[in-house]
Amino acid sequence: MALWWWRRCCCCFSRAPAFGSLRSLLEAAGPRLGCGPCAGRAAGRAEMHYFLGRSSVLSFPKIRSIFLRFHHTTTSRTCSCSKTVTDEKYKDPFKLGRKDLKNLYEDIKKEFLVSTAELREMCEYYFDGKGKAFRPMIVVLMARACNIHHNNSGEVQASQRSVAIIAEMIHTASLVHDDVIDDANSRRGKMTVNQIWGERKAVLAGDFILSAASVALARIGNTTIISVLSQVIEDLVRGEFLQLGSKENENERFTHYLEKTFKKTASLIANSCKAVSILGCPDPKVHEIAYQYGKNVGIAFQLIDDVLDFTSCADQLGKPAAADLKLGLATGPVLFACQQFPEMNAMIMRRFSLPGDVERARQYVLQSDGVQQTTYLAQRYCHEAMKEISKLRPSPERDALIQLTETVLTRDK
């Protein structure tokens, strides 16, 4: 079943429902050799099938190489503004975005206008500059790519940079709240806010970060942008509620998982990308490209995160390994493994609450192809992200966003 995710054409996947059942997703994305838009792509499709059929797990360079040759014959038909991706060396996303993210955390801390020393310390705790600022990086690169596409201006507007700051603030506030809900004791290799200051104060700190982000958002003064980014906060809450529940039916369970993944992780990236595209370009097609890129990269990011929960050690992750199982969560690797080991269904429904459930479920996952299947799925979402962003005019920033999909797939923490 894993190879079904790859043995198909690009346009068939794009017509698949956003959060269909596992079966409907696979069927909608399966090979349709006779579909109209695909009729002239036999050579490219055959090449993809040949390579994908030979390898159980593809390296990103091979995925990208196949994509570039295959996409060359399709981009002109998908969007009038599209250009093919060149084979020139891709730019390092983090080097390209560094200029626009200079003093990012100092600027975030300036948003915390509070006289209470303890509250300020709690709010600033995770903004220590030790992370890679993955979300702000995507936002500023998308801003530059859309600006160049529209009027050849590579400069990031002040309002676009504000979106990057707001995105990081919303993300961090969600981490503080998540740690309270999960009773987590470590995050990014150090103690969590709730472990140091207690749950009640941690909730208030997360609320304060969100309120500061809302003030910064209002300062942009664009009602459309306010609406787009407010959706993120709603999605975060709805996603958390989805995570608290579970589905008995296998197909509903996978739908539930993907929807939760979008709302908790991908919505922030998708809507932040959309926001900066609106600020930089009036074309609704570009707004949709930015949104779809962010959505697909965001889902892939979380899928790989769920894989790392089984494949990386606690030191690499900065949090305990198998943390999701201990929280009673059935992520992608577990859901795929359940197809090979149906006895896991009972454990999923009781949220791995009996003694020994967590370790048994972990062993089932490692004995199955659940990790591999989830990685395939992440690769597919990254492929879609590459396809979308390649519709923009060529620029170093656009190519860096393509390169960023490799970072998502190959990261180890």
ChimeraX attribute file (.defattr): number of C-alpha atoms within 10 A of each C-alpha:
attribute: neighborCount
match mode: 1-to-1
recipient: residues
	/A:1	7
	/A:2	18
	/A:3	18
	/A:4	15
	/A:5	22
	/A:6	23
	/A:7	19
	/A:8	21
	/A:9	24
	/A:10	20
	/A:11	15
	/A:12	17
	/A:13	22
	/A:14	12
	/A:15	11
	/A:16	16
	/A:17	12
	/A:18	13
	/A:19	17
	/A:20	18
	/A:21	19
	/A:22	18
	/A:23	14
	/A:24	15
	/A:25	19
	/A:26	20
	/A:27	16
	/A:28	18
	/A:29	23
	/A:30	19
	/A:31	19
	/A:32	15
	/A:33	13
	/A:34	10
	/A:35	12
	/A:36	8
	/A:37	13
	/A:38	16
	/A:39	10
	/A:40	13
	/A:41	15
	/A:42	13
	/A:43	11
	/A:44	19
	/A:45	19
	/A:46	14
	/A:47	14
	/A:48	20
	/A:49	17
	/A:50	12
	/A:51	14
	/A:52	20
	/A:53	14
	/A:54	9
	/A:55	10
	/A:56	13
	/A:57	16
	/A:58	15
	/A:59	13
	/A:60	18
	/A:61	11
	/A:62	12
	/A:63	19
	/A:64	20
	/A:65	12
	/A:66	17
	/A:67	18
	/A:68	18
	/A:69	17
	/A:70	20
	/A:71	21
	/A:72	14
	/A:73	14
	/A:74	21
	/A:75	19
	/A:76	14
	/A:77	10
	/A:78	13
	/A:79	15
	/A:80	11
	/A:81	15
	/A:82	19
	/A:83	18
	/A:84	19
	/A:85	24
	/A:86	13
	/A:87	11
	/A:88	8
	/A:89	10
	/A:90	16
	/A:91	18
	/A:92	15
	/A:93	22
	/A:94	17
	/A:95	10
	/A:96	16
	/A:97	21
	/A:98	15
	/A:99	11
	/A:100	19
	/A:101	18
	/A:102	10
	/A:103	12
	/A:104	20
	/A:105	19
	/A:106	13
	/A:107	13
	/A:108	21
	/A:109	19
	/A:110	11
	/A:111	17
	/A:112	18
	/A:113	9
	/A:114	12
	/A:115	8
	/A:116	8
	/A:117	8
	/A:118	13
	/A:119	18
	/A:120	17
	/A:121	14
	/A:122	23
	/A:123	25
	/A:124	19
	/A:125	12
	/A:126	21
	/A:127	18
	/A:128	10
	/A:129	11
	/A:130	9
	/A:131	9
	/A:132	9
	/A:133	19
	/A:134	15
	/A:135	19
	/A:136	26
	/A:137	23
	/A:138	25
	/A:139	32
	/A:140	30
	/A:141	27
	/A:142	30
	/A:143	33
	/A:144	27
	/A:145	31
	/A:146	35
	/A:147	23
	/A:148	23
	/A:149	21
	/A:150	18
	/A:151	10
	/A:152	13
	/A:153	14
	/A:154	18
	/A:155	15
	/A:156	20
	/A:157	18
	/A:158	10
	/A:159	20
	/A:160	25
	/A:161	19
	/A:162	23
	/A:163	28
	/A:164	26
	/A:165	25
	/A:166	25
	/A:167	24
	/A:168	25
	/A:169	28
	/A:170	23
	/A:171	20
	/A:172	20
	/A:173	24
	/A:174	23
	/A:175	17
	/A:176	26
	/A:177	20
	/A:178	15
	/A:179	20
	/A:180	22
	/A:181	15
	/A:182	12
	/A:183	14
	/A:184	19
	/A:185	17
	/A:186	17
	/A:187	17
	/A:188	15
	/A:189	14
	/A:190	11
	/A:191	14
	/A:192	24
	/A:193	28
	/A:194	23
	/A:195	15
	/A:196	12
	/A:197	14
	/A:198	12
	/A:199	18
	/A:200	10
	/A:201	17
	/A:202	24
	/A:203	20
	/A:204	17
	/A:205	25
	/A:206	23
	/A:207	18
	/A:208	19
	/A:209	27
	/A:210	20
	/A:211	17
	/A:212	20
	/A:213	24
	/A:214	17
	/A:215	13
	/A:216	19
	/A:217	23
	/A:218	13
	/A:219	12
	/A:220	15
	/A:221	11
	/A:222	12
	/A:223	10
	/A:224	12
	/A:225	22
	/A:226	16
	/A:227	13
	/A:228	17
	/A:229	25
	/A:230	15
	/A:231	15
	/A:232	24
	/A:233	19
	/A:234	13
	/A:235	20
	/A:236	23
	/A:237	14
	/A:238	15
	/A:239	21
	/A:240	17
	/A:241	12
	/A:242	18
	/A:243	18
	/A:244	12
	/A:245	12
	/A:246	19
	/A:247	15
	/A:248	11
	/A:249	9
	/A:250	17
	/A:251	17
	/A:252	17
	/A:253	19
	/A:254	23
	/A:255	20
	/A:256	20
	/A:257	23
	/A:258	22
	/A:259	22
	/A:260	23
	/A:261	24
	/A:262	24
	/A:263	24
	/A:264	27
	/A:265	24
	/A:266	28
	/A:267	26
	/A:268	28
	/A:269	32
	/A:270	28
	/A:271	28
	/A:272	31
	/A:273	34
	/A:274	30
	/A:275	27
	/A:276	30
	/A:277	29
	/A:278	23
	/A:279	19
	/A:280	27
	/A:281	18
	/A:282	12
	/A:283	12
	/A:284	12
	/A:285	16
	/A:286	24
	/A:287	22
	/A:288	18
	/A:289	23
	/A:290	30
	/A:291	25
	/A:292	24
	/A:293	31
	/A:294	30
	/A:295	27
	/A:296	26
	/A:297	32
	/A:298	28
	/A:299	27
	/A:300	30
	/A:301	24
	/A:302	21
	/A:303	26
	/A:304	25
	/A:305	20
	/A:306	22
	/A:307	24
	/A:308	21
	/A:309	23
	/A:310	20
	/A:311	15
	/A:312	16
	/A:313	16
	/A:314	17
	/A:315	12
	/A:316	14
	/A:317	18
	/A:318	15
	/A:319	21
	/A:320	19
	/A:321	18
	/A:322	22
	/A:323	17
	/A:324	16
	/A:325	22
	/A:326	16
	/A:327	17
	/A:328	20
	/A:329	20
	/A:330	26
	/A:331	23
	/A:332	24
	/A:333	27
	/A:334	28
	/A:335	25
	/A:336	23
	/A:337	25
	/A:338	22
	/A:339	15
	/A:340	15
	/A:341	16
	/A:342	11
	/A:343	12
	/A:344	21
	/A:345	18
	/A:346	12
	/A:347	19
	/A:348	22
	/A:349	16
	/A:350	12
	/A:351	19
	/A:352	22
	/A:353	15
	/A:354	9
	/A:355	8
	/A:356	9
	/A:357	20
	/A:358	21
	/A:359	14
	/A:360	14
	/A:361	23
	/A:362	18
	/A:363	13
	/A:364	20
	/A:365	23
	/A:366	17
	/A:367	13
	/A:368	19
	/A:369	18
	/A:370	24
	/A:371	25
	/A:372	18
	/A:373	23
	/A:374	24
	/A:375	23
	/A:376	24
	/A:377	21
	/A:378	25
	/A:379	29
	/A:380	20
	/A:381	24
	/A:382	29
	/A:383	24
	/A:384	21
	/A:385	26
	/A:386	27
	/A:387	25
	/A:388	24
	/A:389	27
	/A:390	27
	/A:391	23
	/A:392	26
	/A:393	20
	/A:394	18
	/A:395	19
	/A:396	20
	/A:397	25
	/A:398	28
	/A:399	26
	/A:400	24
	/A:401	29
	/A:402	26
	/A:403	20
	/A:404	24
	/A:405	25
	/A:406	19
	/A:407	15
	/A:408	21
	/A:409	21
	/A:410	12
	/A:411	11
	/A:412	15
	/A:413	16
